[in-house]
Amino acid sequence: MTALGVRPRSIATWIGRLVGLAAAVYVAFVSVEGSRRLVRPGRRPLEALEGGPATPADLGLAYEEVSFETEDGIRLAGWLIAAGRETRAAVVLLHGFSWNRIPDLTEFVPWLQPEYHVLQFDFRGHGESGDAPITLGTAERRDVVAAVRFMESRGYGPIALMGLSMGASAAIMFLYALPVAAVVADAPFAELHNPVENRMRELRYPLAGIGSRIVVLAAALRARIRLVQPIDRVAAISPRGLLLIAPREDRLTSWTQSQRLYDTAQEPKELFVVAGAEHGVARQQAGDEYVRRVLAFLERFMGRTGPHRSRVATG
């Protein structure tokens, strides 16, 4: 007993209760607020970025405003941009989390369009598409299915998927009965908690490793869906071609996530590690080398005639 008449065991008990209460409050906050930001992050307007193009017409490209519906009734809005040459081959572009099709219009369309028809669309809950919970690729797989079916109905093929961040992971998790010839995945995550954990660390949340898993679990409950991990799906892409692009200085999705996906994937596969690149800027960092590698990969798998071996490259 202390001089104040309080037993040490009682002090320890109260400290334990306070710690437990603080932990419960933290878990509740992370579960509610973290899952809300993940599932309903808010929409960015479909507007030009810093004087960039607002539509393909601003790049001098012919295009059509299109829309199509997913199997669960979500209307998706997009642009179908005509190829600069005579071909039926097409690339479906898949944008990142909380964005829309505008950034890809600037970064990817100008050098894809001369060779391929390009379909850009907004994922569910993004841009001008219908409202729905965002699930980091799981429900978005239905959007990918609808996009490929739409292109198929227009007579396009072969078709490749090219995605960035969440779009990259959605491309990896697409339903494999689809007529897809190749997948290009720039900065994909192998495990859903990885980008969440890294963002929590950046914002100085305590116990980011545990907290990120709580957020992902709470997001699944909020969206009422069992979330799928890309690492569990990547092996099934084979025999289609897979090109993984890993920004080496990515602080949102660790570049080792691409390495893990590469190690798990079956042939044919390639890994392109872009030195000095952060999340979403591998194309800017690697410049012409990025364009060359992607176009060479697409040409090989959109009309390949022979076997292909795995490649690991850095740039």
C-alpha positions in Angstrom: 0.0 0.0 0.0 1.3 3.5 -0.9 1.4 6.5 1.4 -1.9 7.6 -0.1 -3.5 4.3 0.8 -3.8 3.0 -2.8 -2.6 -0.5 -3.5 -0.1 -0.9 -6.4 -2.3 -3.6 -7.8 -5.2 -1.2 -8.0 -3.0 1.4 -9.8 -1.9 -1.3 -12.3 -5.5 -2.3 -12.8 -6.6 1.2 -13.6 -3.7 1.8 -16.0 -4.6 -1.4 -17.8 -8.2 -0.3 -18.1 -7.2 3.1 -19.5 -4.8 1.4 -22.0 -7.6 -1.0 -23.0 -10.0 1.9 -23.4 -7.6 3.9 -25.5 -6.9 0.9 -27.7 -10.7 0.3 -28.1 -11.2 3.9 -29.1 -8.3 3.8 -31.5 -9.6 0.6 -33.2 -13.1 2.1 -33.4 -11.8 5.3 -35.0 -9.5 3.5 -37.5 -12.3 1.0 -38.4 -14.9 3.7 -39.0 -12.9 6.6 -40.5 -10.3 4.5 -42.3 -12.9 2.3 -44.0 -15.0 5.3 -44.9 -12.0 6.9 -46.7 -11.3 3.7 -48.5 -14.8 2.9 -49.6 -16.1 6.4 -50.1 -13.1 8.7 -50.8 -15.1 11.3 -52.7 -15.0 12.0 -56.4 -12.6 14.2 -58.3 -14.2 16.2 -61.1 -13.6 15.2 -64.7 -11.5 18.3 -65.4 -8.2 19.1 -67.1 -5.1 19.0 -64.9 -3.0 22.2 -65.0 -3.8 23.1 -68.5 -3.7 19.5 -69.8 -6.4 18.0 -72.1 -9.9 17.7 -70.8 -11.0 15.3 -73.6 -9.3 13.4 -76.4 -10.3 16.2 -78.8 -7.9 18.5 -77.0 -5.1 16.1 -78.3 -6.6 16.2 -81.8 -7.9 12.6 -81.4 -11.2 11.2 -82.7 -13.3 9.7 -80.0 -16.8 8.6 -79.0 -18.5 9.1 -75.7 -19.6 5.7 -74.5 -21.3 4.0 -71.6 -21.9 0.4 -70.7 -23.4 -1.5 -67.7 -21.8 -4.0 -65.4 -23.5 -7.3 -64.4 -24.6 -5.8 -61.1 -26.2 -2.8 -62.8 -23.6 0.0 -62.5 -23.4 2.4 -65.4 -19.9 3.2 -66.5 -18.9 6.2 -68.5 -15.9 6.5 -70.8 -14.3 7.4 -74.1 -13.5 5.1 -77.0 -10.5 6.6 -78.9 -9.9 5.5 -82.4 -6.5 4.0 -83.3 -4.1 6.0 -85.6 -3.7 3.0 -87.9 -5.8 0.3 -89.5 -6.2 -2.4 -86.7 -8.8 -4.0 -84.4 -6.3 -4.4 -81.5 -7.3 -2.4 -78.4 -6.0 -1.4 -75.0 -8.4 -0.9 -72.0 -6.9 1.7 -69.6 -7.7 1.3 -65.9 -7.1 4.3 -63.6 -6.0 4.5 -60.0 -7.9 4.8 -56.7 -9.9 8.0 -56.2 -9.0 9.4 -59.6 -10.7 9.2 -63.0 -9.7 8.8 -66.7 -8.1 12.3 -67.0 -4.5 11.6 -65.8 -4.2 8.6 -68.2 -5.4 10.7 -71.1 -2.2 12.8 -70.6 0.2 10.0 -69.6 -0.7 7.0 -71.8 -3.1 7.8 -74.6 -0.7 9.9 -76.8 1.7 7.0 -77.4 -0.8 4.1 -77.2 -3.4 5.6 -79.7 -1.1 5.6 -82.8 -1.0 1.8 -82.5 -4.2 0.7 -80.7 -7.8 1.7 -80.1 -8.0 2.9 -76.5 -11.0 2.5 -74.1 -10.8 4.8 -71.1 -13.6 4.6 -68.5 -14.2 5.7 -64.9 -14.5 2.9 -62.3 -17.6 2.6 -60.2 -17.7 5.4 -57.7 -15.3 7.5 -59.7 -15.6 10.2 -62.3 -18.9 10.2 -64.2 -19.7 6.5 -63.5 -22.5 5.2 -61.3 -22.3 5.3 -57.5 -21.0 2.2 -55.7 -18.6 1.3 -52.8 -14.9 1.2 -53.9 -13.2 -2.1 -53.1 -9.7 -1.8 -54.3 -10.2 -4.1 -57.2 -12.6 -6.8 -56.1 -15.9 -5.3 -57.3 -14.0 -3.3 -59.9 -13.3 -6.7 -61.6 -16.9 -6.5 -62.8 -16.1 -3.1 -64.4 -13.2 -4.7 -66.2 -15.5 -7.5 -67.4 -18.0 -5.0 -68.7 -15.3 -3.0 -70.5 -13.9 -6.0 -72.2 -17.3 -7.3 -73.2 -18.2 -3.9 -74.6 -15.0 -3.9 -76.7 -15.7 -7.4 -77.8 -19.3 -6.4 -78.8 -17.8 -3.7 -81.1 -15.6 -6.3 -82.8 -12.3 -5.3 -81.3 -9.5 -7.8 -80.5 -7.0 -8.8 -79.4 -7.5 -6.8 -76.2 -4.9 -5.9 -73.5 -5.5 -4.4 -70.1 -3.2 -1.6 -68.8 -3.7 -0.3 -65.2 -2.1 2.0 -62.7 -2.2 1.3 -58.9 -5.7 0.1 -58.1 -6.3 -0.3 -61.8 -3.2 -2.4 -62.1 -4.4 -4.7 -59.3 -7.9 -4.9 -60.8 -6.3 -5.9 -64.1 -4.4 -8.7 -62.3 -7.7 -9.9 -60.7 -9.8 -9.9 -63.9 -12.0 -12.9 -64.7 -9.8 -15.2 -66.8 -12.5 -16.4 -69.2 -12.3 -13.0 -70.8 -10.6 -12.7 -74.2 -7.6 -10.7 -72.9 -4.2 -11.2 -74.5 -1.9 -9.4 -72.1 -1.8 -7.3 -68.8 0.4 -4.3 -68.0 0.3 -3.5 -64.3 2.1 -0.3 -63.1 2.6 0.0 -59.3 0.1 -2.8 -58.3 -0.3 -4.0 -54.8 -0.1 -7.7 -54.0 -1.9 -7.3 -50.7 -4.6 -4.8 -49.9 -3.2 -3.7 -46.6 0.2 -2.6 -48.1 -0.8 0.8 -49.5 -3.1 1.4 -46.5 -0.2 0.6 -44.1 2.2 2.9 -45.9 -0.3 5.7 -46.0 -0.9 5.3 -42.3 2.8 5.4 -41.5 3.1 8.5 -43.7 0.3 10.2 -41.6 2.1 8.9 -38.4 -0.7 6.7 -37.2 0.5 4.3 -34.4 0.5 0.5 -35.0 0.1 1.0 -38.8 0.6 -2.7 -39.5 -2.3 -3.8 -37.3 -4.3 -0.7 -38.1 -4.1 -1.3 -41.9 -5.5 -4.8 -41.5 -8.3 -3.5 -39.4 -9.1 -0.9 -42.0 -9.2 -3.5 -44.8 -11.5 -5.8 -42.7 -13.8 -2.9 -41.9 -13.9 -1.8 -45.5 -15.0 -5.3 -46.5 -17.8 -5.2 -43.9 -18.8 -1.7 -45.0 -18.9 -2.7 -48.7 -20.5 -6.1 -47.8 -18.0 -8.0 -50.0 -15.2 -10.5 -49.5 -12.1 -8.6 -50.7 -9.8 -10.5 -53.0 -6.0 -10.3 -52.8 -4.1 -9.9 -56.1 -1.3 -12.2 -54.9 -3.9 -15.0 -54.8 -5.0 -14.4 -58.4 -1.8 -13.5 -60.3 -0.8 -17.1 -61.2 -4.0 -17.6 -63.2 -3.0 -14.9 -65.7 -0.8 -17.4 -67.5 -0.7 -18.2 -70.5 -1.4 -14.5 -71.1 1.5 -12.1 -70.9 2.1 -10.1 -67.7 4.3 -7.0 -67.5 4.8 -5.7 -64.0 6.2 -2.2 -63.6 7.7 -1.3 -60.2 8.5 2.3 -59.2 11.6 1.8 -57.0 11.0 4.7 -54.7 7.2 4.1 -54.3 6.2 5.1 -50.8 2.5 4.2 -51.2 2.8 0.7 -52.7 6.2 -0.9 -51.9 8.0 -1.9 -55.1 8.5 -5.3 -53.5 4.8 -5.9 -54.0 5.6 -6.1 -57.7 8.4 -8.4 -57.0 6.1 -10.7 -54.9 3.6 -10.8 -57.8 6.4 -11.6 -60.3 7.7 -14.4 -58.1 4.2 -15.9 -57.8 3.1 -15.4 -61.4 3.6 -18.1 -64.0 5.3 -17.7 -67.4 5.2 -15.6 -69.5 6.1 -12.6 -67.3 8.3 -9.6 -67.2 9.4 -7.2 -64.3 10.5 -3.7 -65.1 11.9 -1.9 -62.0 12.1 1.9 -62.6 14.9 3.4 -60.5 14.1 6.8 -58.8 10.4 6.6 -59.6 7.7 7.3 -57.0 4.1 6.1 -57.2 2.3 6.9 -60.4 5.3 8.6 -62.2 7.2 5.6 -63.6 6.4 6.7 -67.1 7.7 10.2 -66.4 10.8 8.9 -64.7 11.7 6.3 -67.3 10.6 8.4 -70.3 11.0 6.8 -73.7 12.3 3.6 -72.2 8.9 3.1 -70.5 7.1 3.7 -73.8 9.4 1.4 -75.7 9.1 -1.5 -73.2 5.3 -1.3 -73.0 4.8 -1.1 -76.7 7.2 -3.9 -77.4 5.4 -6.0 -74.8 2.0 -5.3 -76.3 3.2 -6.0 -79.8 4.6 -9.3 -78.7 1.4 -10.5 -77.0 -1.2 -8.9 -79.2 0.1 -10.9 -82.1 2.9 -13.2 -80.9 4.0 -16.2 -82.9 6.5 -17.9 -80.7 7.4 -18.7 -77.1 8.4 -16.0 -74.6 10.7 -16.2 -71.7 10.6 -14.2 -68.4 12.6 -11.0 -68.1 13.7 -8.9 -65.2 14.9 -5.4 -66.0 15.7 -2.2 -64.3 15.7 1.3 -65.7 
